[in-house]
Amino acid sequence: MENLFLTVGSEKSERVSDAQIWPHASNSIIGEQEDKICLIIADLGSNNGGGLVFINGFAFLQRFHSVYDTMKCQVGFAIPPSSQTPERT
């Protein structure tokens, strides 16, 4: 599997392939067998380049700090210093 590049605003972050795999020990939570490989990001099938194309969930939020401004309908993300790796551009 190739590395995944996420761009949020002007920040680009690289997720190595191992960081895209759901923990095997947690497979039963999502109704899957423990020996199966499940990914944390799924394609919603839209290739139009706009709108909702994929959803980042719990595994994404574990790797980023997030701030929600409900008054202005904005969200912000920051990469914690502990997760900054040489792969980050």
N, CA, C and O atoms as a MOPAC input file, in Angstrom:
PM7 MOZYME 1SCF
protein

 N      0.83800 1    -1.16100 1     0.00000 1
 C      0.00000 1     0.00000 1     0.00000 1
 C      0.89800 1     1.24400 1     0.00000 1
 O      1.92200 1     1.27400 1     0.68300 1
 N      0.51900 1     2.24300 1    -0.75000 1
 C      1.28900 1     3.47900 1    -0.83400 1
 C      1.00600 1     4.37900 1     0.35900 1
 O     -0.03000 1     4.24800 1     1.01200 1
 N      1.93300 1     5.29700 1     0.64300 1
 C      1.70100 1     6.28900 1     1.68100 1
 C      0.57800 1     7.21300 1     1.25800 1
 O      0.33100 1     7.40400 1     0.06700 1
 N     -0.09800 1     7.78500 1     2.23800 1
 C     -1.23200 1     8.66900 1     2.00100 1
 C     -0.82100 1    10.09000 1     2.35700 1
 O     -0.24700 1    10.32100 1     3.42100 1
 N     -1.11000 1    11.03400 1     1.48400 1
 C     -0.80200 1    12.43700 1     1.73800 1
 C     -2.11100 1    13.17800 1     1.98700 1
 O     -3.02400 1    13.14300 1     1.16100 1
 N     -2.19100 1    13.84800 1     3.13200 1
 C     -3.36500 1    14.63000 1     3.48900 1
 C     -2.98300 1    16.10000 1     3.47700 1
 O     -1.95100 1    16.48600 1     4.02700 1
 N     -3.81300 1    16.91200 1     2.85400 1
 C     -3.58600 1    18.35200 1     2.86400 1
 C     -4.77500 1    19.00300 1     3.55100 1
 O     -5.91900 1    18.86500 1     3.11700 1
 N     -4.48100 1    19.71900 1     4.63600 1
 C     -5.49700 1    20.47000 1     5.37300 1
 C     -5.02800 1    21.91100 1     5.38700 1
 O     -4.01200 1    22.23400 1     6.00200 1
 N     -5.77100 1    22.78200 1     4.70600 1
 C     -5.32200 1    24.16100 1     4.55200 1
 C     -4.05700 1    24.17700 1     3.72800 1
 O     -4.03900 1    23.68400 1     2.60100 1
 N     -2.99900 1    24.73800 1     4.27900 1
 C     -1.72400 1    24.78500 1     3.57200 1
 C     -0.73800 1    23.73700 1     4.09000 1
 O      0.39800 1    23.66800 1     3.62100 1
 N     -1.16200 1    22.93300 1     5.04200 1
 C     -0.28800 1    21.91400 1     5.63100 1
 C     -0.47500 1    20.57100 1     4.93700 1
 O     -1.59900 1    20.11000 1     4.73600 1
 N      0.64200 1    19.95400 1     4.57600 1
 C      0.61400 1    18.64000 1     3.94200 1
 C      1.26800 1    17.65000 1     4.89200 1
 O      2.35100 1    17.90600 1     5.41800 1
 N      0.61600 1    16.52900 1     5.10700 1
 C      1.11900 1    15.52500 1     6.04100 1
 C      1.10200 1    14.16900 1     5.35900 1
 O      0.17100 1    13.84000 1     4.62400 1
 N      2.13700 1    13.39000 1     5.61000 1
 C      2.23700 1    12.06000 1     5.02900 1
 C      1.92300 1    11.01400 1     6.09000 1
 O      2.45800 1    11.06500 1     7.19800 1
 N      1.06100 1    10.07500 1     5.75100 1
 C      0.75200 1     8.94200 1     6.61800 1
 C      1.35100 1     7.70800 1     5.97300 1
 O      0.97100 1     7.32600 1     4.86600 1
 N      2.29400 1     7.08400 1     6.67500 1
 C      2.90100 1     5.86300 1     6.15300 1
 C      1.84400 1     4.76100 1     6.12800 1
 O      0.82600 1     4.85700 1     6.81300 1
 N      2.08400 1     3.73000 1     5.34900 1
 C      1.07400 1     2.68700 1     5.16300 1
 C      0.65200 1     2.02800 1     6.47700 1
 O     -0.52800 1     1.73100 1     6.66300 1
 N      1.60100 1     1.79400 1     7.39400 1
 C      1.23800 1     1.17400 1     8.67100 1
 C      0.27100 1     2.03200 1     9.48300 1
 O     -0.52000 1     1.49600 1    10.25900 1
 N      0.32000 1     3.34700 1     9.31900 1
 C     -0.56800 1     4.25300 1    10.05700 1
 C     -1.98300 1     4.25900 1     9.48100 1
 O     -2.86900 1     4.90600 1    10.03900 1
 N     -2.20500 1     3.55700 1     8.38600 1
 C     -3.52000 1     3.50500 1     7.75300 1
 C     -4.29100 1     2.23300 1     8.10800 1
 O     -5.41200 1     2.03200 1     7.64100 1
 N     -3.68700 1     1.37900 1     8.93200 1
 C     -4.29500 1     0.09000 1     9.26500 1
 C     -4.95400 1     0.15300 1    10.63100 1
 O     -4.34900 1     0.59500 1    11.60800 1
 N     -6.20200 1    -0.29500 1    10.68700 1
 C     -6.94200 1    -0.39400 1    11.93600 1
 C     -6.25200 1    -1.43800 1    12.81700 1
 O     -5.82200 1    -2.47200 1    12.30600 1
 N     -6.13400 1    -1.19400 1    14.13200 1
 C     -5.46900 1    -2.17600 1    15.01000 1
 C     -6.17400 1    -3.53100 1    14.98700 1
 O     -7.38400 1    -3.60000 1    15.20400 1
 N     -5.43600 1    -4.60300 1    14.72700 1
 C     -6.02000 1    -5.95000 1    14.63100 1
 C     -6.80500 1    -6.31400 1    15.88800 1
 O     -7.86000 1    -6.94100 1    15.79900 1
 N     -6.30100 1    -5.92700 1    17.05100 1
 C     -6.96800 1    -6.26600 1    18.30900 1
 C     -8.33400 1    -5.60100 1    18.44000 1
 O     -9.14800 1    -6.02000 1    19.26300 1
 N     -8.59400 1    -4.56900 1    17.63500 1
 C     -9.88100 1    -3.86700 1    17.68800 1
 C    -10.83900 1    -4.29500 1    16.58500 1
 O    -11.93200 1    -3.74000 1    16.47700 1
 N    -10.45500 1    -5.26700 1    15.76500 1
 C    -11.30400 1    -5.69400 1    14.65100 1
 C    -12.69700 1    -6.13200 1    15.10200 1
 O    -13.68100 1    -5.88300 1    14.40500 1
 N    -12.78400 1    -6.78200 1    16.26500 1
 C    -14.09900 1    -7.26900 1    16.72200 1
 C    -15.06900 1    -6.11700 1    16.96500 1
 O    -16.28000 1    -6.31000 1    16.86400 1
 N    -14.56900 1    -4.93100 1    17.28000 1
 C    -15.42500 1    -3.76300 1    17.50900 1
 C    -16.20800 1    -3.41300 1    16.24400 1
 O    -17.35000 1    -2.95800 1    16.31700 1
 N    -15.58900 1    -3.62700 1    15.09200 1
 C    -16.24700 1    -3.28800 1    13.82100 1
 C    -16.78800 1    -4.53400 1    13.11400 1
 O    -17.14400 1    -4.48600 1    11.93700 1
 N    -16.84300 1    -5.64300 1    13.84400 1
 C    -17.44900 1    -6.85300 1    13.31400 1
 C    -16.58100 1    -7.62500 1    12.34100 1
 O    -17.09500 1    -8.33200 1    11.47400 1
 N    -15.27300 1    -7.49600 1    12.47700 1
 C    -14.35500 1    -8.18700 1    11.55700 1
 C    -13.50700 1    -9.18400 1    12.33600 1
 O    -13.32300 1    -9.04600 1    13.54600 1
 N    -12.98900 1   -10.19500 1    11.62700 1
 C    -12.12500 1   -11.19500 1    12.24800 1
 C    -10.77300 1   -10.56400 1    12.59400 1
 O    -10.29400 1    -9.67800 1    11.88700 1
 N    -10.16800 1   -11.03000 1    13.68700 1
 C     -8.93100 1   -10.43000 1    14.18500 1
 C     -7.76400 1   -10.55400 1    13.21400 1
 O     -6.87300 1    -9.70500 1    13.22400 1
 N     -7.74300 1   -11.59400 1    12.37200 1
 C     -6.61300 1   -11.78500 1    11.46000 1
 C     -6.75500 1   -11.01400 1    10.14400 1
 O     -5.87900 1   -11.11300 1     9.28600 1
 N     -7.81700 1   -10.26300 1     9.96900 1
 C     -8.03800 1    -9.47800 1     8.75100 1
 C     -7.38700 1    -8.10800 1     8.86300 1
 O     -7.21400 1    -7.58900 1     9.96600 1
 N     -7.02600 1    -7.52400 1     7.72800 1
 C     -6.48500 1    -6.16500 1     7.69600 1
 C     -7.60500 1    -5.22800 1     7.27000 1
 O     -8.19000 1    -5.37900 1     6.19700 1
 N     -7.89200 1    -4.26000 1     8.12900 1
 C     -8.90700 1    -3.25000 1     7.84400 1
 C     -8.22700 1    -1.89200 1     7.79100 1
 O     -7.30800 1    -1.62200 1     8.56400 1
 N     -8.67200 1    -1.04500 1     6.88900 1
 C     -8.07700 1     0.28100 1     6.73800 1
 C     -8.90000 1     1.32200 1     7.47800 1
 O    -10.10300 1     1.15300 1     7.67400 1
 N     -8.23500 1     2.41100 1     7.89200 1
 C     -8.92200 1     3.44300 1     8.65700 1
 C     -9.56500 1     4.50300 1     7.77000 1
 O    -10.33100 1     5.33500 1     8.25700 1
 N     -9.26100 1     4.48100 1     6.47800 1
 C     -9.83600 1     5.43800 1     5.54000 1
 C    -10.50600 1     4.65500 1     4.42100 1
 O     -9.92600 1     3.72500 1     3.85900 1
 N    -11.72900 1     5.04400 1     4.11000 1
 C    -12.45700 1     4.35600 1     3.04800 1
 C    -12.89400 1     5.36400 1     1.98600 1
 O    -13.27200 1     6.49100 1     2.30500 1
 N    -12.83800 1     4.95700 1     0.74900 1
 C    -13.27000 1     5.76300 1    -0.38300 1
 C    -14.79300 1     5.73200 1    -0.45600 1
 O    -15.40300 1     4.66500 1    -0.38000 1
 N    -15.40100 1     6.90300 1    -0.60400 1
 C    -16.86200 1     6.97000 1    -0.73700 1
 C    -17.31600 1     6.86800 1    -2.18500 1
 O    -18.51400 1     6.89000 1    -2.46500 1
 N    -16.35700 1     6.75600 1    -3.11200 1
 C    -16.70700 1     6.54000 1    -4.50800 1
 C    -16.92000 1     7.79700 1    -5.32400 1
 O    -17.34200 1     7.70400 1    -6.47600 1
 N    -16.64700 1     8.96600 1    -4.77400 1
 C    -16.82500 1    10.21400 1    -5.50400 1
 C    -15.47600 1    10.68700 1    -6.02700 1
 O    -14.54200 1    10.88000 1    -5.24900 1
 N    -15.36900 1    10.87200 1    -7.32300 1
 C    -14.10800 1    11.32400 1    -7.92200 1
 C    -14.21400 1    12.73200 1    -8.49300 1
 O    -13.41500 1    13.11500 1    -9.34800 1
 N    -15.18500 1    13.50100 1    -8.03300 1
 C    -15.40500 1    14.81000 1    -8.62600 1
 C    -14.47100 1    15.89000 1    -8.09000 1
 O    -14.46600 1    17.00700 1    -8.60800 1
 N    -13.67200 1    15.57800 1    -7.05200 1
 C    -12.72600 1    16.55500 1    -6.52700 1
 C    -13.35100 1    17.59900 1    -5.62700 1
 O    -12.65400 1    18.49800 1    -5.15800 1
 N    -14.62100 1    17.50600 1    -5.38000 1
 C    -15.29100 1    18.46300 1    -4.50000 1
 C    -16.27700 1    17.75200 1    -3.62100 1
 O    -16.68200 1    16.62300 1    -3.90000 1
 N    -16.65800 1    18.41100 1    -2.56700 1
 C    -17.63700 1    17.81500 1    -1.66400 1
 C    -17.03000 1    16.72600 1    -0.81100 1
 O    -15.81500 1    16.68800 1    -0.61800 1
 N    -17.85200 1    15.85400 1    -0.30500 1
 C    -17.43700 1    14.78900 1     0.58800 1
 C    -16.90500 1    13.61000 1    -0.22200 1
 O    -17.66700 1    12.93700 1    -0.91600 1
 N    -15.60000 1    13.36000 1    -0.13500 1
 C    -14.96100 1    12.29900 1    -0.89200 1
 C    -14.56000 1    11.13900 1     0.01100 1
 O    -14.64500 1     9.98100 1    -0.39700 1
 N    -14.12100 1    11.44100 1     1.24100 1
 C    -13.80400 1    10.40100 1     2.21300 1
 C    -13.99200 1    10.96400 1     3.61100 1
 O    -14.08500 1    12.17800 1     3.79500 1
 N    -14.04700 1    10.07700 1     4.59100 1
 C    -14.23200 1    10.47600 1     5.98200 1
 C    -13.04400 1    10.00000 1     6.79800 1
 O    -12.67100 1     8.82900 1     6.73600 1
 N    -12.45500 1    10.89400 1     7.55500 1
 C    -11.43300 1    10.54300 1     8.53300 1
 C    -12.13200 1    10.42400 1     9.87400 1
 O    -12.86800 1    11.32700 1    10.27000 1
 N    -11.91500 1     9.33600 1    10.56900 1
 C    -12.59900 1     9.12100 1    11.83000 1
 C    -11.67500 1     9.10000 1    13.02400 1
 O    -10.73700 1     9.89200 1    13.11500 1
 N    -11.94600 1     8.19200 1    13.93400 1
 C    -11.26700 1     8.10700 1    15.21700 1
 C     -9.75700 1     7.98100 1    15.07600 1
 O     -9.01700 1     8.66300 1    15.78600 1
 N     -9.28400 1     7.12500 1    14.17600 1
 C     -7.84200 1     6.92800 1    14.02000 1
 C     -7.16100 1     8.21700 1    13.55900 1
 O     -6.04000 1     8.50400 1    13.97800 1
 N     -7.81300 1     8.98300 1    12.71600 1
 C     -7.28500 1    10.28100 1    12.29100 1
 C     -7.21900 1    11.23400 1    13.47400 1
 O     -6.20200 1    11.89300 1    13.69000 1
 N     -8.29700 1    11.30700 1    14.23700 1
 C     -8.34400 1    12.23300 1    15.36600 1
 C     -7.36000 1    11.87100 1    16.46800 1
 O     -6.97500 1    12.73500 1    17.25500 1
 N     -6.94700 1    10.61000 1    16.53800 1
 C     -5.93800 1    10.21500 1    17.51500 1
 C     -4.56500 1    10.78200 1    17.16000 1
 O     -3.71000 1    10.91900 1    18.03400 1
 N     -4.35000 1    11.10500 1    15.91400 1
 C     -3.03000 1    11.55300 1    15.46300 1
 C     -2.90900 1    13.06000 1    15.30600 1
 O     -1.81800 1    13.56400 1    15.03700 1
 N     -4.00700 1    13.78700 1    15.46800 1
 C     -4.01200 1    15.23900 1    15.29100 1
 C     -4.72300 1    15.90100 1    16.46400 1
 O     -5.63500 1    15.32300 1    17.05600 1
 N     -4.29800 1    17.11400 1    16.79300 1
 C     -5.07600 1    17.94100 1    17.70900 1
 C     -6.16600 1    18.59300 1    16.87500 1
 O     -5.92200 1    18.99000 1    15.73600 1
 N     -7.35000 1    18.70600 1    17.42300 1
 C     -8.42400 1    19.35500 1    16.67600 1
 C     -9.13100 1    20.36900 1    17.56300 1
 O     -9.29300 1    20.16100 1    18.76500 1
 N     -9.54800 1    21.47000 1    16.94400 1
 C    -10.27200 1    22.54200 1    17.62200 1
 C    -11.51300 1    22.84100 1    16.79300 1
 O    -11.43400 1    22.98700 1    15.57300 1
 N    -12.65400 1    22.93100 1    17.46000 1
 C    -13.92300 1    23.17300 1    16.77900 1
 C    -14.49400 1    24.50600 1    17.23000 1
 O    -14.69200 1    24.72400 1    18.42500 1
 N    -14.75800 1    25.39600 1    16.29000 1
 C    -15.36800 1    26.69200 1    16.56000 1
 C    -16.78400 1    26.64500 1    15.99900 1
 O    -17.00400 1    26.91700 1    14.81900 1
 N    -17.73800 1    26.29900 1    16.85200 1
 C    -19.11600 1    26.13600 1    16.38500 1
 C    -19.77600 1    27.46700 1    16.04400 1
 O    -20.70200 1    27.51000 1    15.23400 1
 N    -19.30800 1    28.54300 1    16.65300 1
 C    -19.89200 1    29.85700 1    16.35600 1
 C    -19.59100 1    30.29300 1    14.92400 1
 O    -20.42500 1    30.91600 1    14.26800 1
 N    -18.38800 1    29.95900 1    14.44500 1
 C    -17.97700 1    30.36200 1    13.09600 1
 C    -17.99900 1    29.19800 1    12.11100 1
 O    -17.59900 1    29.35200 1    10.95700 1
 N    -18.46600 1    28.03200 1    12.56200 1
 C    -18.52300 1    26.83600 1    11.71100 1
 C    -17.15000 1    26.52100 1    11.10100 1
 O    -17.02500 1    26.31700 1     9.89300 1
 N    -16.13100 1    26.48700 1    11.95900 1
 C    -14.77000 1    26.21100 1    11.51100 1
 C    -14.17600 1    25.08500 1    12.33500 1
 O    -14.58500 1    24.83300 1    13.46900 1
 N    -13.21200 1    24.42200 1    11.74700 1
 C    -12.44800 1    23.39700 1    12.44900 1
 C    -10.97600 1    23.61200 1    12.12400 1
 O    -10.62600 1    24.00600 1    11.01100 1
 N    -10.11800 1    23.34800 1    13.10300 1
 C     -8.67900 1    23.48500 1    12.89600 1
 C     -7.96300 1    22.22000 1    13.32800 1
 O     -8.39900 1    21.54300 1    14.25900 1
 N     -6.87300 1    21.89700 1    12.66100 1
 C     -6.08000 1    20.71100 1    12.98200 1
 C     -4.62700 1    21.11400 1    13.18000 1
 O     -4.12900 1    22.02900 1    12.52400 1
 N     -3.95300 1    20.42400 1    14.08900 1
 C     -2.51800 1    20.62800 1    14.30400 1
 C     -1.87200 1    19.27600 1    14.49600 1
 O     -2.47000 1    18.36000 1    15.06000 1
 N     -0.64700 1    19.16000 1    14.02400 1
 C      0.10200 1    17.91600 1    14.17400 1
 C      0.87900 1    18.00100 1    15.47800 1
 O      1.72200 1    18.88400 1    15.63300 1
 N      0.61100 1    17.09300 1    16.42600 1
 C      1.35700 1    17.11900 1    17.68800 1
 C      2.84200 1    16.86800 1    17.44400 1
 O      3.19700 1    16.10200 1    16.54800 1
 N      3.71600 1    17.50500 1    18.23100 1
 C      5.16400 1    17.31300 1    18.03500 1
 C      5.57400 1    15.82900 1    18.08000 1
 O      6.51400 1    15.43600 1    17.39000 1
 N      4.88900 1    15.01100 1    18.87300 1
 C      5.27000 1    13.60600 1    18.97500 1
 C      5.00000 1    12.81300 1    17.70900 1
 O      5.58500 1    11.74700 1    17.52200 1
 N      4.12300 1    13.30800 1    16.82900 1
 C      3.81400 1    12.55500 1    15.61000 1
 C      4.48800 1    13.14300 1    14.38500 1
 O      4.27000 1    12.65400 1    13.27700 1
 N      5.29700 1    14.17200 1    14.54800 1
 C      6.01800 1    14.73000 1    13.40900 1
 C      7.17400 1    13.80100 1    13.08500 1
 O      7.99400 1    13.49100 1    13.94900 1
 N      7.23300 1    13.36900 1    11.86700 1
 C      8.24400 1    12.41300 1    11.43800 1
 C      9.02200 1    13.00000 1    10.26400 1
 O      8.59100 1    13.99300 1     9.67700 1
 N     10.14400 1    12.41200 1     9.91600 1
 C     10.89900 1    12.89900 1     8.75600 1
 C     10.09300 1    12.84900 1     7.46300 1
 O     10.40100 1    13.57100 1     6.51500 1
 N      9.03600 1    11.97900 1     7.41400 1
 C      8.23300 1    11.87900 1     6.19400 1
 C      7.36000 1    13.11700 1     6.00000 1
 O      6.90700 1    13.38400 1     4.88700 1
 N      7.11800 1    13.87900 1     7.07600 1
 C      6.23600 1    15.04700 1     6.99200 1
 C      6.87800 1    16.11100 1     6.12400 1
 O      8.05800 1    16.42600 1     6.27600 1
 N      6.08300 1    16.66700 1     5.20400 1
 C      6.61200 1    17.70300 1     4.32200 1
 C      5.98200 1    19.02400 1     4.63900 1
 O      6.29800 1    20.02800 1     4.00000 1

